Amino acid sequence: MSKTIYIVGLGLIGASMALGIKRDHPDYEILGYNRSKPSRDIALERGMIDRATDDFASFAPLADIIILTLPIKQTIAFIQELASLGLKEGVLISDAGSTKSAIVNAAEENFVGKSVRFIGGHPMAGSHKTGAASADVNLFENAYYIFTPSSLTTSDTLEEMKSLLSGLHACFIEIDAEEHDKVTSQVSHFPHILASGLMEQTALYAREHELAGRFAAGGFRDMTRIAESEPGMWTSILLSNRETIIERIEDFKGRLDEISQAIRDEDESQIWNFFNQAREQRQAMEIHKRGGVDSSYDLFVDIPDEEDVILRILELLRGTSLVNIHINEENREDIHGILQISFKNAQDLERAEHVITENTDYTVVIK
């Protein structure tokens, strides 16, 4: 049976979600809201949606399912507005916010006593690109798509959402909203604070020690990549998950104090254990198995400084979907550079490792 889906917000997430829904449900009518005209026009021209509006309330009563793909504060504001509109009986509402407790609580408060089903959602995928022009039907492939049920979630709600979003090819998982916010505060939100803090510290340090900026490569580049994230979004995330994030910051302060004291005491054993435990713990984590925020699978190839060597490797990988390639050659004293190739799934990573190893004598490492 055909349904009418309302995607509220046609940025990267909303537009990519529309493409995924269209892939498996071409008969569904997809309505789209966006404040800016360029994103509406692109979504219409590329067939992501069937109709568009800049008047949020106008399409809401037509929808069987409404998905709010907006910043957290705006999502909560629109939940409040939806509660005052004449919606379809049993309408299903979800969202795509990066924190869940505040949004789930807002839905439970505003939709109480109404014929509305609500389930929180968080697709853990993204890109440095923005807007409908950057929409990608494969954006969510193999990434975790988290659902956080509420008191307004009925027994059929989760399965209906999984069916709707089957074309995203995501890994669906269900957890409590509060637990979601605790977990993501550690593995997503807090790392962004660390990256931005390290970037600010280094920029200031480089004013007096110019070479700090020139030598900042390798590990520094990898650690600070996410410092380029959109500041408005991260301000909203931190303020909607304050207590948990502050607790993570205070915990980390204590860990820094411990290693600082070990260095001051010249405690070689404690310093060695500090690094060794971190290495063992990282190796034990399922970091590269699947899912996660900005999930990618990285291959590193030691390559000589020879003409066409990169073209040769890329030719070997013809037909394989690449996320990114980068040459890490800063600060190296030998004649080799390191070609970093990122893939979206483990299968492509394993295939690439096999093909390059079989057809070259280059050193290939997976991290």
C-alpha positions in Angstrom: 0.0 0.0 0.0 1.4 3.4 -1.0 2.2 5.9 1.8 2.9 9.6 2.0 6.2 10.4 3.7 7.1 13.9 4.8 10.8 14.7 5.1 11.2 17.9 7.1 14.7 19.3 6.2 16.3 18.6 2.9 20.0 18.8 3.9 22.5 16.0 3.4 20.7 13.6 5.8 17.1 14.3 4.8 17.8 14.3 1.0 19.9 11.1 1.3 17.1 9.5 3.3 14.6 10.5 0.6 16.8 8.7 -2.0 17.0 5.6 0.1 13.2 5.5 0.6 12.7 6.0 -3.2 15.0 3.1 -3.9 12.9 0.5 -2.1 9.5 2.2 -2.3 9.2 4.0 -5.6 5.4 4.1 -5.2 5.6 6.2 -2.0 4.9 9.9 -2.3 7.6 11.9 -0.6 6.9 15.4 0.4 9.7 17.7 1.4 10.1 20.8 3.6 13.1 23.2 3.5 13.3 26.8 4.3 15.8 27.6 1.5 14.6 27.4 -2.1 17.9 26.0 -3.7 17.7 22.8 -1.7 14.0 22.4 -2.5 14.7 22.9 -6.2 17.6 20.4 -6.3 15.5 17.8 -4.5 12.7 18.2 -7.0 14.9 18.3 -10.1 16.7 15.2 -9.0 13.6 13.3 -8.2 14.4 12.9 -4.4 10.9 14.2 -3.6 7.6 14.6 -5.4 6.4 17.9 -3.9 8.1 20.7 -1.8 7.2 23.5 0.5 8.6 26.2 2.7 5.5 26.2 4.9 6.1 23.4 7.4 2.5 23.1 8.6 0.9 22.8 5.1 2.1 19.2 4.4 2.0 17.8 7.9 -1.7 16.7 7.8 -1.2 14.8 4.6 1.6 12.5 5.9 1.4 8.9 7.1 5.0 9.2 8.4 6.9 12.4 9.3 10.7 12.4 9.7 12.3 15.6 11.2 15.9 15.9 9.9 16.7 19.2 11.5 19.0 20.6 14.2 17.9 19.6 17.7 16.4 22.9 18.8 14.4 23.2 15.6 13.3 19.6 15.9 11.8 20.2 19.3 10.1 23.4 18.1 8.5 21.5 15.2 7.4 18.8 17.6 5.6 21.5 19.6 4.0 22.8 16.4 2.9 19.4 15.2 1.0 18.9 18.5 -1.3 21.8 17.5 -2.0 20.5 13.9 -4.7 18.2 12.6 -2.6 15.2 11.8 -3.7 11.8 10.4 -4.9 9.3 12.9 -2.0 7.1 14.1 0.6 9.2 12.3 4.2 8.0 12.8 6.7 10.7 13.7 10.5 10.2 14.0 13.6 12.4 13.9 17.3 12.2 13.1 18.9 14.1 16.0 22.3 13.4 17.4 21.0 13.4 21.0 17.9 11.7 21.9 16.6 12.2 25.5 15.6 15.9 25.0 13.8 15.1 21.8 12.0 12.0 23.1 11.0 13.9 26.2 9.6 16.7 24.1 7.6 14.2 22.0 6.1 12.5 25.1 5.2 15.8 26.7 3.6 17.3 23.6 1.9 14.3 22.1 0.4 12.9 25.3 -3.3 11.9 24.7 -3.0 12.3 20.9 -3.2 9.6 18.2 0.5 9.9 17.5 3.2 7.3 17.4 6.8 8.5 18.1 10.1 6.8 18.0 13.5 8.6 18.1 16.0 8.0 15.4 19.7 8.7 14.9 21.4 7.7 11.6 25.1 7.6 12.5 26.4 8.7 9.2 27.6 12.0 7.8 30.0 13.8 5.6 31.9 17.1 5.4 29.6 18.0 2.5 26.2 19.6 3.2 22.9 20.3 1.4 20.7 18.4 -1.0 23.3 18.8 -3.7 25.5 16.4 -1.8 22.8 13.7 -1.2 24.0 10.2 -1.5 21.8 7.1 -1.6 24.6 5.1 -0.1 25.4 7.5 2.7 23.9 5.2 5.4 25.2 1.9 4.0 26.6 -0.3 6.8 26.2 2.5 9.3 24.3 2.2 12.5 20.8 3.6 12.4 19.7 3.9 16.1 16.1 3.9 17.2 15.1 5.1 20.7 11.5 4.0 21.6 9.3 6.2 23.7 6.0 5.7 25.6 4.4 6.6 22.3 6.0 3.7 20.4 3.6 0.9 19.6 4.5 -2.7 18.9 4.4 -2.2 15.1 6.3 1.2 15.0 9.8 -0.1 14.9 9.1 -2.6 12.1 7.3 0.0 10.1 10.3 2.3 10.3 12.7 -0.5 9.4 10.5 -1.3 6.3 10.4 2.4 5.3 14.1 2.8 5.5 15.2 -0.6 4.1 16.6 1.2 1.1 19.2 2.9 3.3 21.0 -0.4 3.7 21.8 0.6 7.3 22.3 -1.6 10.4 19.3 -0.9 12.6 19.6 -1.1 16.4 17.3 -0.2 19.2 18.4 1.3 22.6 17.1 3.5 25.3 17.4 7.3 24.7 19.3 8.0 27.9 21.8 5.2 27.2 22.2 6.5 23.6 23.2 9.9 24.9 25.7 8.4 27.4 27.3 6.2 24.7 27.5 8.9 22.1 28.8 11.4 24.5 31.9 9.2 24.9 32.5 8.0 21.3 31.2 11.0 19.3 30.5 14.2 21.2 33.6 14.2 23.5 36.1 13.4 20.7 34.9 16.5 18.9 35.7 18.6 22.0 39.1 17.0 22.2 39.8 17.6 18.5 38.8 21.3 18.7 40.7 21.8 21.9 43.9 20.3 20.5 43.5 22.4 17.3 43.1 25.6 19.4 46.1 24.7 21.6 48.3 24.0 18.6 47.3 27.1 16.7 48.2 29.3 19.7 51.5 27.3 20.2 52.4 27.8 16.6 52.5 31.5 17.0 55.7 31.2 19.0 56.9 27.9 17.5 56.2 28.2 13.8 57.4 24.7 13.0 54.5 23.2 15.0 52.2 24.1 12.2 54.5 22.8 9.6 55.1 19.4 11.3 51.4 18.9 12.1 50.7 15.8 10.0 50.0 12.1 10.4 48.5 11.4 13.8 47.7 15.1 14.4 45.9 15.4 11.1 43.8 12.2 11.9 43.0 13.4 15.4 41.9 16.9 14.4 40.0 16.1 11.2 36.6 16.4 13.0 37.5 19.8 14.2 36.3 21.1 10.8 32.7 20.1 11.7 29.9 22.6 11.6 30.0 24.6 14.9 26.2 25.4 15.1 25.4 21.7 15.0 27.9 20.8 17.7 26.8 23.7 20.0 23.3 22.3 19.8 24.5 18.8 20.6 26.6 19.8 23.6 23.8 21.9 25.1 21.3 19.1 24.7 23.5 16.6 26.5 25.2 18.8 29.0 25.5 16.7 32.2 26.8 13.6 30.4 29.4 15.5 28.4 30.6 17.5 31.4 31.0 14.2 33.3 33.2 12.8 30.4 35.3 16.0 30.4 35.9 15.8 34.2 36.8 12.1 33.9 39.3 12.8 31.2 40.9 15.6 33.3 41.6 13.0 35.9 43.3 10.7 33.4 45.5 13.6 32.1 46.5 14.3 35.7 47.5 10.7 36.2 49.8 10.5 33.2 51.2 14.0 34.0 52.1 12.8 37.5 53.7 9.6 36.1 55.9 11.7 33.8 56.8 14.0 36.7 57.7 11.0 38.8 59.6 9.4 36.0 57.5 6.3 36.5 58.6 4.3 33.4 56.4 1.3 34.3 53.2 3.4 34.6 53.9 5.3 31.4 54.5 2.0 29.5 51.3 0.6 30.9 49.4 3.7 29.8 50.4 3.2 26.2 50.2 -0.6 26.2 46.7 -0.7 27.7 45.5 1.8 25.2 46.9 -0.2 22.3 45.4 -3.5 23.6 42.0 -1.8 24.2 41.9 -0.3 20.8 42.8 -3.6 19.1 39.9 -5.3 21.1 37.3 -2.7 20.1 35.0 -3.3 17.1 36.1 0.0 15.5 36.4 -1.3 12.0 33.8 -4.0 11.9 30.8 -2.0 10.9 28.7 1.1 11.6 29.5 4.2 13.6 29.8 7.8 12.8 31.7 8.6 9.7 32.5 5.0 9.5 35.2 4.1 7.0 37.8 1.3 6.5 41.3 2.4 5.8 44.1 0.8 3.9 47.7 2.1 4.0 50.1 1.3 1.1 53.8 2.1 1.2 54.5 3.5 -2.3 57.8 4.6 -3.9 58.1 8.0 -5.5 57.7 6.8 -9.0 55.7 8.0 -12.0 52.1 6.6 -12.3 52.3 4.4 -9.2 49.0 5.8 -7.8 47.3 5.4 -11.2 48.5 1.8 -11.2 46.9 1.1 -7.8 43.7 2.8 -8.7 43.5 0.8 -11.9 43.8 -2.4 -9.8 40.8 -1.1 -7.7 38.6 -0.4 -10.7 35.0 -1.2 -9.8 35.6 -0.8 -6.1 33.8 2.0 -4.3 36.3 4.4 -2.6 35.4 7.0 0.0 38.7 8.9 -0.1 42.4 8.7 -1.0 45.2 10.7 0.6 49.0 10.7 0.3 50.7 10.9 3.6 54.2 12.0 2.8 54.9 14.8 5.2 58.0 14.5 7.4 59.3 11.4 5.8 63.0 11.1 5.2 62.9 8.1 2.9 61.8 7.8 -0.7 58.4 6.3 0.1 55.1 7.9 0.9 52.0 6.3 2.3 48.9 6.1 0.2 45.8 6.0 2.5 42.7 4.6 0.8 39.3 4.7 2.6 36.5 2.3 1.8 32.9 2.2 3.0 32.7 -1.4 3.9 34.9 -4.3 5.1 34.3 -6.3 1.9 35.8 -3.6 -0.3 38.7 -3.2 2.1 39.5 -6.9 2.1 39.3 -7.1 -1.7 41.6 -4.1 -2.1 44.2 -5.6 0.3 44.1 -8.9 -1.7 44.4 -7.3 -5.1 47.2 -4.9 -4.2 49.2 -7.6 -2.3 48.8 -10.1 -5.2 49.8 -7.6 -7.9 52.5 -5.5 -6.3 55.4 -5.8 -3.9 54.2 -2.8 -1.8 53.7 -3.1 1.9 49.9 -3.0 2.7 48.6 -2.4 6.2 45.1 -2.3 7.6 44.5 -0.1 10.7 
